C-alpha cells in the first residue's frame, strides 16, 4: 500500500482516506483496501481512478471483512480488468 500512496497524487490519497473514514468501520475498510492493494495493485489503481467506484468499494469493504477477504482472493470481482 505504501508504494501505491507514493505513486498517486495527494488529492487521490485524500479522497480515498476520506472515503475510508466515511465507511461504517474504517479499520476494516482500510485493512481490506490494503490487502487488495497488496494482492493486486493494478485493480486498486483502476478502482481509485474512478472516484464513484472507489467510494462504493471502500464503503462495502468497511461493512464486510468477508467481502474484503473475497476480493483479495478474487480481485477481478472488484470491478477491475487486471488479474
Secondary structure, 3 states (H helix, E strand, C coil): CHHHHHCCCHHHHHHHHHHHHHCCCHHHHHHHHHHHHHHCHHHHHHHHCCHHHHHHHHHHHHHCHHHHHHHHHCHHHHCCCCC
